[in-house]
């Protein structure tokens, strides 16, 4: 926080004023130098000799209260969905401890709760200073990443060893798609104390900050009163026109009036291009300029709880990246959340440096998810087209961004870590279906790291008229509609008690009745299937069924296309292979004579050892001993420890694919 050492209009100031204001100035790390008590002298009583000080203190007060609201914004939005009782380290090595008074026992921040954060020599970016003590947030309303209504009490917090804001600050934040409004008020007043002595008191203040993300612009208005002990009086702030500008640039428009109960008034005006790092101070016929940097640290000009390290001069052709709008969520990124970027001017185009824009997993299995890009003026939204994996790190493609005034630069954005509240695991019996099947779908193995029950909603995204037997259960089934003859896209929405939800899709592929097919589902980590889902039909290759009259315990299915795939099945040597379940199968042809044999291989990949099972649901031969019909489901664990590959064969069979 900065109550600045300002560029004074005149050196004829009392030593008391200089000491009190400069004791708080700078806003960086706290000084260890001893503070000499100020000499008690008579303060000025007129704005005529105090216009610069009143201007600096007024703007600094607005900026400092916005900083405090930024601290609340970052605290609440970073921890809203997780257990708020936690400890951590600050960026300078200090520590903090956060506790939640959970009045509704839902273990997350919500209306009626209180959050208390205690700091010990903790540097906070939001306040640009080192802090000790605690801040208490009383929550009246809260919707994650959308809006909140809170009261902040920072009376017990000390910034840079000597600054305290004693009293409460009310903050109402409303966020829509392309804009936000933050309204601050002082219902009980706030005293600004330095070294235990009140230097100013803020009362009846209302600060309104508007952010237009698509326009890359902010505006700030303030009205209220400041009791200034150095002036030995009170002056009122009245916004004539809002201070406005582009994010992270000094205001280029705006006018504020500072007046006493008498006829005295001071006007603060922003400059457009010339002298834009300065604001003008006018008192009657007197006129001088002051640096914005001497009065504010960046909360007025910053975006969405973020304070930049550098505030630029206003130029109409400025173009740079301003902010990741949802920066607080990057370490807890929803599985279909969007990366939202704000630039300093409207954007014309974005082109990925390599291939398509995509989210790329930074660890095995190196998942890559194509992303869509939406440009809305200066706001760019990048969204994964499919759900990301939970509890994973993803990087986003680097890209070239070009503004409407044809300025360009290469953009690199931070990685995201997806949330682990809900880790969806959604399975189907197979990834296939045909007429009159009854596919079984399950989300029962979904990981739940919330402190409550999950709810489920199954729905069809395609348009075949699927009706689920239990649409709100963790597992469900349905009968395939008679008219279905193309892909079925099914989605389940899994939702926590506090409203966070994930969407997981699956696609069931249609196959013709009585056709000949070989199919498998291979999970990640399976060597033979390579983590793929495959379907082989007569349209792309040739099936061969091999059986031997002198070996009735054995049957082989070969499929030749660009690759060669083979399924070998064997009953114990002294049995005839037929309809039934064969448990405890090992690799054919090395199985025990008393046990079943199984081997599924292809694309030059096979197992050295395996364990598995298979079930023959239908098997018949013609008069020549050729396989006339076959239905078999099989499971195989390569090397006995790899994930389970599941497959099936259907040949001239009416046996369902899902049963």
C-alpha positions in Angstrom: 0.0 0.0 0.0 1.2 3.5 -0.7 0.3 6.7 1.0 2.9 8.5 -1.1 5.6 11.0 -0.6 4.1 13.4 -3.3 5.6 16.1 -5.5 4.6 19.0 -3.3 3.2 22.2 -4.8 5.2 24.3 -2.3 8.0 23.7 0.2 6.0 25.6 2.8 4.6 22.5 4.4 4.6 21.6 8.1 7.1 19.0 9.2 4.2 17.0 10.7 2.6 16.5 7.2 5.9 15.5 5.6 6.7 13.0 8.4 3.3 11.3 8.5 2.9 10.9 4.7 6.4 9.8 4.0 6.4 7.3 6.9 4.1 5.2 4.8 5.5 5.8 1.4 7.2 3.6 -1.1 5.0 0.5 -0.8 7.8 -2.0 -1.1 9.4 -4.1 1.6 9.3 -2.7 5.1 12.2 -0.6 6.4 14.1 -1.5 9.5 15.2 2.1 10.1 13.9 3.6 13.3 11.1 6.1 12.9 11.6 9.5 14.6 8.4 10.8 16.2 7.1 13.8 14.2 7.5 17.3 15.6 4.2 18.7 16.7 3.5 21.8 14.7 0.4 23.6 13.6 -1.0 22.0 10.4 -2.4 24.0 7.5 -6.1 24.6 7.4 -6.6 25.5 3.8 -6.5 23.6 0.5 -4.5 26.5 -1.0 -1.3 25.1 0.5 -2.4 21.5 0.5 -3.7 20.8 -3.0 -0.8 18.4 -3.9 -1.1 16.4 -0.7 -4.8 16.2 -0.8 -4.7 14.9 -4.4 -2.0 12.3 -3.6 -3.8 11.1 -0.5 -7.2 10.9 -2.3 -5.9 8.8 -5.2 -3.7 6.7 -2.9 -6.7 5.9 -0.7 -8.7 4.7 -3.7 -5.8 2.6 -4.9 -5.1 1.1 -1.5 -8.7 0.1 -0.9 -8.8 -1.5 -4.3 -5.6 -3.4 -3.4 -7.4 -4.7 -0.3 -10.3 -5.9 -2.5 -7.8 -7.5 -4.9 -6.4 -9.5 -1.9 -9.9 -10.7 -1.1 -10.6 -11.5 -4.8 -7.5 -13.6 -5.0 -8.0 -15.3 -1.7 -11.6 -16.3 -2.3 -11.3 -17.4 -5.9 -8.2 -19.4 -5.4 -9.5 -21.5 -2.6 -13.3 -21.5 -3.0 -13.7 -25.1 -4.1 -11.1 -26.7 -1.8 -10.9 -27.2 2.0 -10.1 -23.6 3.1 -8.3 -24.8 6.2 -4.8 -24.8 5.1 -1.2 -23.5 5.6 1.3 -22.3 3.1 4.4 -20.4 2.2 4.4 -16.9 0.7 6.6 -16.0 -2.2 9.2 -14.4 0.1 9.4 -17.4 2.4 6.9 -16.0 5.0 3.9 -18.1 6.1 0.2 -17.9 6.2 -2.6 -19.9 7.8 -6.1 -19.9 6.5 -9.1 -21.1 8.4 -12.8 -21.4 7.4 -15.6 -20.9 9.9 -18.0 -23.2 8.0 -21.5 -22.3 9.1 -23.2 -24.6 6.7 -20.8 -27.5 7.1 -20.2 -28.0 3.3 -16.4 -27.6 3.7 -16.1 -24.9 1.0 -16.5 -21.1 1.1 -20.2 -20.2 0.7 -22.7 -17.6 2.0 -22.7 -17.2 5.8 -19.1 -18.4 6.2 -16.1 -16.5 7.5 -12.6 -16.9 6.2 -9.6 -15.8 8.3 -6.1 -15.6 6.9 -3.2 -14.9 9.3 0.2 -13.8 7.9 3.7 -13.8 9.4 6.2 -11.7 7.5 4.4 -12.6 4.3 4.9 -10.5 1.1 1.7 -10.1 -0.8 1.6 -9.0 -4.5 -1.9 -7.6 -4.0 -0.7 -5.2 -1.4 2.8 -4.8 -2.7 4.1 -5.1 0.8 5.1 -7.4 3.7 2.3 -8.2 6.1 1.8 -9.4 9.6 -1.5 -10.2 11.4 -4.8 -11.3 10.1 -7.7 -10.5 7.7 -11.2 -11.7 8.2 -13.7 -12.1 5.3 -17.4 -12.3 6.2 -19.2 -13.8 3.2 -22.8 -12.7 2.4 -23.0 -14.3 -1.1 -20.6 -16.2 -3.2 -20.6 -17.8 -6.6 -17.3 -19.2 -7.7 -15.6 -17.1 -10.5 -18.9 -15.1 -10.9 -19.8 -12.8 -8.1 -19.5 -12.3 -4.3 -20.6 -10.0 -1.5 -18.2 -9.8 1.4 -17.1 -7.6 4.3 -13.4 -7.3 4.9 -11.9 -6.5 8.4 -8.2 -5.9 8.1 -7.8 -4.0 11.4 -5.4 -6.6 12.7 -3.2 -6.6 9.6 0.0 -4.5 9.5 1.6 -3.6 6.2 5.3 -2.8 6.0 5.6 -2.8 9.8 3.7 0.4 10.4 0.5 0.8 8.3 -2.9 -0.4 9.6 -6.4 0.1 8.0 -8.8 0.0 11.0 -12.4 -0.6 10.2 -14.3 -2.6 7.6 -14.6 -2.5 3.8 -17.6 -3.9 2.0 -17.0 -5.4 -1.5 -19.7 -6.4 -4.0 -18.3 -8.0 -7.2 -20.4 -8.9 -10.2 -18.9 -10.6 -13.2 -20.5 -11.2 -16.6 -19.0 -12.7 -19.8 -17.2 -9.6 -21.0 -17.3 -7.2 -18.1 -17.2 -6.8 -14.3 -18.2 -4.3 -11.7 -16.6 -4.0 -8.3 -18.2 -1.7 -5.8 -16.4 -0.8 -2.5 -17.9 1.0 0.4 -16.9 1.9 4.0 -20.0 1.2 6.2 -18.1 1.8 9.5 -15.4 4.1 8.2 -11.7 3.2 8.0 -8.9 4.9 9.9 -5.4 4.8 8.3 -2.9 4.5 11.1 0.8 4.9 10.8 2.9 3.8 13.8 -0.4 3.7 15.8 -1.4 7.2 15.0 -4.4 8.0 12.8 -3.4 10.2 9.9 -6.6 10.0 7.8 -10.1 8.6 8.2 -12.2 7.5 5.3 -16.0 7.7 5.6 -19.0 7.4 3.3 -16.7 6.3 0.5 -18.0 4.5 -2.5 -15.6 3.3 -5.2 -16.9 1.7 -8.4 -14.5 0.0 -10.7 -15.8 -1.2 -14.1 -13.8 -3.5 -16.4 -14.7 -4.0 -20.0 -12.6 -7.0 -21.1 -13.5 -6.9 -24.8 -12.6 -3.2 -24.9 -9.5 -3.7 -22.6 -10.6 -0.7 -20.6 -11.3 0.2 -17.0 -13.1 3.1 -15.3 -13.0 4.1 -11.7 -15.2 6.5 -9.8 -15.1 7.6 -6.1 -17.3 9.7 -3.9 -16.9 10.2 -0.1 -15.1 12.0 2.6 -11.6 12.0 4.0 -10.8 13.4 7.4 -7.1 14.5 7.2 -5.3 15.2 10.5 -2.5 17.1 8.7 -5.1 19.5 7.3 -7.1 19.4 10.5 -10.2 19.1 8.5 -12.3 17.1 6.1 -12.5 17.2 2.4 -15.0 15.5 0.1 -14.3 13.6 -3.1 -16.7 13.9 -6.0 -16.1 12.3 -9.4 -17.0 14.6 -12.3 -16.1 12.0 -15.0 -14.6 8.5 -14.2 -10.9 8.0 -14.5 -10.6 5.6 -17.4 -8.0 4.1 -19.7 -6.7 0.9 -21.1 -5.6 -1.8 -18.7 -2.1 -1.3 -17.2 -2.0 2.2 -18.7 -2.4 5.5 -16.8 -5.9 7.0 -17.1 -6.3 9.1 -20.2 -9.6 10.6 -19.2 -11.3 11.6 -16.0 -11.8 14.4 -13.5 -12.2 14.4 -9.7 -13.1 17.3 -7.4 -11.8 17.7 -3.9 -13.6 20.2 -1.8 -14.0 21.4 1.8 -17.2 22.6 3.4 -16.4 26.0 2.3 -15.8 27.3 -1.2 -12.4 25.7 -1.7 -12.0 23.0 -4.2 -9.2 21.2 -6.1 -9.6 19.5 -9.4 -7.6 16.5 -10.6 -7.6 15.8 -14.4 -6.0 13.0 -16.4 -4.1 13.8 -19.6 -4.7 12.2 -23.0 -1.4 11.5 -24.9 0.9 14.4 -24.0 2.0 14.1 -20.4 -0.1 11.0 -19.9 2.2 9.8 -17.0 1.0 12.9 -15.2 -2.2 14.2 -13.8 -3.0 17.9 -13.5 -3.9 19.6 -10.2 -5.9 22.8 -10.4 -6.7 25.2 -7.5 -8.5 28.3 -8.7 -6.0 29.9 -11.1 -3.1 27.8 -9.9 -2.0 24.8 -12.0 0.7 22.1 -11.6 1.2 18.4 -12.5 2.1 15.3 -10.5 3.1 11.8 -11.5 0.5 9.1 -11.3 3.3 6.8 -10.0 3.6 8.9 -6.9 0.0 8.3 -6.0 -1.0 4.9 -7.2 0.6 1.4 -7.4 -1.6 -0.1 -10.1 -4.9 -1.3 -8.5 -6.8 1.5 -10.3 -5.3 0.5 -13.7 -4.9 -3.3 -13.1 -7.3 -6.0 -14.0 -9.3 -8.6 -12.0 -7.2 -8.6 -8.8 -3.9 -8.2 -10.6 -1.4 -5.4 -10.2 1.2 -4.9 -12.9 4.8 -4.2 -12.2 4.8 -1.5 -14.9 2.1 1.0 -15.8 2.5 2.3 -19.4 2.0 5.7 -20.8 -1.1 6.0 -23.0 -0.7 5.6 -26.7 -3.5 4.6 -29.1 -1.2 2.1 -30.8 0.0 0.2 -27.7 -0.4 -3.5 -28.1 0.7 -6.2 -25.6 -0.7 -9.0 -23.5 -2.4 -7.6 -20.4 -3.6 -10.6 -18.4 -4.8 -14.1 -18.1 -8.3 -13.2 -17.0 -8.9 -16.3 -14.9 -5.3 -16.5 -13.6 -6.5 -17.6 -10.1 -7.9 -20.8 -11.6 -4.8 -22.0 -13.5 -3.7 -24.2 -10.6 -7.3 -25.6 -10.3 -8.4 -25.7 -13.9 -11.8 -27.2 -14.7 -11.7 -30.0 -17.2 -13.5 -27.9 -19.8 -12.6 -24.5 -18.5 -11.5 -21.8 -20.9 -8.2 -20.0 -21.0 -9.2 -16.3 -21.1 -6.6 -13.7 -22.3 -7.0 -10.0 -22.4 -4.9 -7.9 -24.7 -4.3 -4.1 -24.5 -6.1 -3.6 -27.8 -8.6 -5.5 -30.0 -7.2 -8.7 -31.6 -7.6 -9.6 -35.3 -6.1 -13.1 -35.5 -4.4 -15.9 -33.5 -2.4 -18.6 -35.2 -0.8 -21.5 -33.4 3.0 -21.8 -34.1 2.7 -25.5 -34.8 -0.4 -27.2 -36.2 -3.7 -26.6 -34.4 -4.3 -24.8 -31.2 -4.3 -27.5 -28.5 -3.9 -28.3 -24.8 -1.0 -30.8 -24.5 -0.5 -33.0 -21.4 3.0 -32.7 -19.9 3.2 -36.3 -18.7 2.2 -39.8 -19.9 0.0 -40.5 -21.7 0.7 -37.1 -23.3 -2.9 -36.4 -24.1 -3.5 -33.7 -26.7 -6.9 -32.0 -26.9 -7.7 -29.7 -29.8 -8.9 -26.2 -28.7 -11.2 -23.7 -30.2 -10.4 -20.0 -30.3 -13.0 -17.2 -29.9 -11.9 -13.6 -30.4 -14.2 -10.9 -28.9 -12.3 -7.6 -29.3 -9.4 -7.6 -26.8 -10.8 -10.8 -25.1 -9.6 -14.1 -26.4 -11.1 -17.4 -25.2 -9.4 -20.7 -25.8 -11.5 -23.8 -24.9 -10.7 -27.5 -25.1 -13.1 -29.2 -27.4 -13.1 -32.3 -25.2 -12.6 -32.7 -21.5 -9.1 -32.6 -20.2 -7.9 -35.4 -17.8 -8.3 -34.5 -14.2 -5.3 -33.9 -11.9 -2.9 -33.3 -14.8 -0.7 -30.6 -16.1 -1.4 -29.2 -19.6 0.5 -26.7 -21.7 -1.2 -24.6 -24.3 0.3 -24.1 -27.8 2.4 -21.0 -28.3 0.8 -18.7 -30.9 1.2 -15.5 -32.9 -1.3 -12.8 -32.0 -2.0 -9.9 -34.3 -3.9 -6.8 -33.4 -6.4 -4.9 -35.5 -3.7 -2.3 -36.1 -1.4 -5.0 -37.4 1.0 -5.3 -34.5 2.1 -8.8 -33.7 4.0 -10.8 -31.1 4.5 -14.4 -30.1 2.5 -15.4 -27.0 3.4 -18.1 -24.5 1.1 -18.8 -21.6 1.5 -20.6 -18.3 0.6 -24.2 -17.9 -2.6 -25.3 -16.1 -3.1 -28.0 -13.5 -6.6 -29.5 -13.8 -8.8 -29.9 -10.8 -9.0 -33.2 -8.9 -12.3 -32.6 -7.1 -13.9 -35.1 -9.5 -11.8 -37.5 -11.5 -14.3 -39.0 -14.0 -14.1 -42.6 -14.9 -16.8 -43.5 -17.4 -17.0 -46.9 -19.0 -19.3 -48.9 -21.4 -19.5 -52.6 -21.8 -18.2 -52.1 -25.4 -17.8 -49.1 -27.6 -20.2 -50.7 -30.1 -23.9 -51.3 -30.4 -26.5 -52.7 -32.8 -30.3 -53.0 -33.0 -31.9 -54.2 -29.8 -28.7 -54.1 -27.7 -28.9 -52.9 -24.1 -25.6 -51.1 -23.5 -24.6 -50.7 -19.9 -22.8 -47.4 -18.9 -21.1 -46.7 -15.6 -19.5 -43.8 -13.8 -19.2 -45.7 -10.5 -15.4 -45.7 -10.5 -15.3 -41.9 -10.7 -12.9 -40.4 -8.1 -14.6 -38.1 -5.5 -12.3 -35.7 -3.6 -15.2 -33.6 -2.5 -16.6 -33.8 1.0 -20.1 -34.8 -0.2 -22.1 -37.0 -2.6 -21.9 -36.7 -6.3 -25.0 -36.5 -8.6 -25.2 -37.8 -12.1 -27.2 -36.9 -15.2 -27.0 -39.1 -18.3 -28.1 -37.5 -21.6 -27.8 -38.2 -25.4 -26.0 -35.6 -27.4 -26.9 -37.3 -30.7 -30.5 -37.5 -31.9 -31.6 -41.1 -31.9 -34.2 -41.0 -29.1 -32.2 -42.8 -26.4 -34.2 -43.2 -23.2 -32.1 -44.1 -20.1 -33.5 -46.5 -17.6 -32.0 -44.6 -14.6 -30.7 -41.2 -15.9 -29.7 -40.0 -12.5 -27.8 -43.0 -11.3 -24.1 -43.7 -11.3 -24.8 -46.6 -13.7 -27.5 -46.9 -16.3 -28.6 -48.8 -19.4 -30.9 -48.3 -22.3 -32.4 -50.2 -25.2 -31.2 -49.1 -28.6 -34.0 -47.4 -30.5 -35.2 -49.1 -33.6 -34.2 -46.2 -35.8 -30.6 -45.9 -34.5 -28.1 -46.7 -37.2 -25.2 -44.3 -36.7 -23.0 -43.1 -33.9 -24.6 -42.5 -30.5 -23.0 -39.8 -28.5 -23.7 -40.1 -24.7 -22.7 -37.7 -22.0 -22.8 -37.9 -18.2 -22.7 -34.7 -16.1 -21.2 -35.4 -12.7 -21.8 -32.6 -10.1 -20.5 -32.0 -6.6 -22.7 -30.7 -3.8 -21.1 -27.3 -4.1 -21.9 -27.0 -7.8 -18.7 -28.0 -9.6 -19.4 -30.3 -12.5 -17.5 -32.3 -15.1 -18.8 -33.6 -18.4 -17.6 -36.8 -19.8 -18.6 -38.1 -23.3 -18.5 -41.5 -25.0 -19.3 -42.5 -28.5 -20.9 -45.9 -29.3 -20.3 -47.0 -32.9 -23.0 -48.8 -34.9 -22.4 -52.2 -36.5 -24.7 -54.1 -38.9 -26.6 -57.1 -37.6 -25.1 -60.5 -38.4 -22.0 -59.0 -39.9 -18.5 -60.3 -39.1 -16.5 -58.0 -36.7 -13.5 -58.1 -34.5 -13.2 -55.3 -31.9 -11.1 -54.4 -28.9 -10.9 -51.7 -26.2 -7.3 -51.2 -25.1 -6.6 -49.0 -22.0 -3.5 -46.9 -21.7 -0.6 -49.0 -20.8 -1.7 -52.1 -22.7 1.1 -53.2 -25.1 -0.9 -55.1 -27.7 -3.8 -52.7 -28.2 -1.6 -49.6 -27.7 -4.3 -47.8 -25.7 -6.7 -47.7 -28.7 -10.3 -48.7 -29.6 -10.4 -50.6 -32.9 -13.2 -52.1 -34.9 -12.4 -54.4 -37.9 -15.1 -55.3 -40.4 -15.4 -57.2 -43.7 -15.4 -53.9 -45.5 -11.7 -53.2 -44.8 -10.2 -56.7 -44.5 -10.5 -60.5 -44.8 -11.5 -62.8 -41.9 -10.3 -66.4 -41.7 -11.7 -68.9 -39.2 -9.4 -71.9 -38.6 -10.4 -75.1 -36.8 -9.1 -78.6 -37.1 -11.1 -81.8 -37.0 -8.2 -83.5 -35.2 -8.0 -80.6 -32.6 -11.6 -79.9 -31.5 -10.4 -78.0 -28.5 -8.9 -75.2 -30.7 -10.2 -72.3 -32.8 -8.4 -69.3 -34.4 -9.7 -66.1 -35.9 -7.4 -64.2 -38.3 -8.0 -60.7 -39.8 -5.8 -59.4 -42.5 -5.8 -55.7 -43.5 -2.8 -53.3 -43.4 -2.0 -55.2 -40.1 -2.6 -58.8 -39.2 -4.6 -59.6 -36.1 -5.1 -63.0 -34.6 -7.2 -64.5 -31.8 -6.3 -68.0 -30.6 -8.7 -69.9 -28.3 -8.3 -73.3 -26.8 -10.2 -75.4 -24.3 -8.2 -77.9 -22.1 -6.7 -80.6 -24.4 -9.2 -83.3 -23.6 -12.3 -81.1 -24.0 -14.2 -79.9 -27.1 -14.3 -76.1 -27.4 -17.9 -74.9 -27.1 -20.3 -72.5 -25.5 -19.1 -71.7 -22.0 -16.9 -69.6 -19.8 -13.1 -70.3 -19.7 -11.4 -68.7 -16.7 -7.7 -68.7 -15.9 -6.5 -68.8 -19.5 -2.8 -68.4 -20.2 -0.8 -67.9 -23.3 -1.6 -70.2 -26.2 0.0 -72.6 -27.1 2.0 -72.8 -23.9 -0.9 -73.3 -21.5 -1.2 -76.3 -19.3 -3.0 -79.3 -21.0 -5.6 -79.0 -18.2 -6.2 -75.2 -18.6 -7.6 -73.0 -21.4 -5.4 -71.1 -23.8 -5.7 -67.5 -25.2 -3.6 -65.3 -27.3 -4.6 -62.0 -29.0 -1.9 -60.3 -31.0 -1.4 -58.1 -34.0 0.5 -55.2 -35.6 3.7 -57.1 -34.7 2.8 -56.8 -31.0 2.2 -59.8 -28.7 2.6 -61.0 -25.1 5.4 -63.1 -23.7 3.1 -64.2 -21.0 -0.5 -63.4 -20.3 -3.5 -64.1 -18.1 -7.1 -63.8 -19.2 -10.5 -65.3 -19.7 -13.0 -65.8 -22.6 -16.6 -66.7 -23.0 -18.0 -68.4 -26.0 -21.6 -67.3 -26.4 -22.3 -69.1 -29.7 -20.4 -71.5 -31.8 -21.6 -73.7 -34.7 -20.1 -75.5 -37.7 -21.4 -76.4 -41.1 -21.4 -79.9 -42.6 -17.8 -79.3 -43.9 -16.5 -78.4 -40.4 -16.2 -74.7 -41.2 -17.2 -72.1 -38.6 -20.8 -71.2 -39.3 -21.5 -68.8 -36.4 -19.4 -67.4 -33.6 -19.8 -65.1 -30.7 -17.0 -64.7 -28.2 -16.0 -62.1 -25.6 -12.4 -62.1 -24.3 -10.1 -60.3 -21.8 -6.3 -60.3 -21.8 -3.7 -59.0 -19.4 -0.4 -58.9 -21.2 2.6 -59.9 -19.1 -0.1 -60.7 -16.5 0.2 -57.2 -15.0 -0.7 -54.8 -17.8 -4.2 -53.2 -18.0 -7.0 -55.4 -19.3 -7.6 -55.4 -23.0 -11.2 -56.4 -23.8 -12.4 -57.7 -27.2 -15.1 -59.5 -29.0 -15.8 -61.4 -32.2 -19.2 -61.8 -33.9 -19.8 -63.9 -37.0 -23.2 -64.6 -38.4 -24.5 -64.2 -34.8 -27.5 -62.5 -33.2 -25.9 -62.5 -29.8 -25.9 -58.9 -28.5 -22.7 -56.9 -28.3 -23.8 -55.7 -24.9 -25.5 -58.0 -22.5 
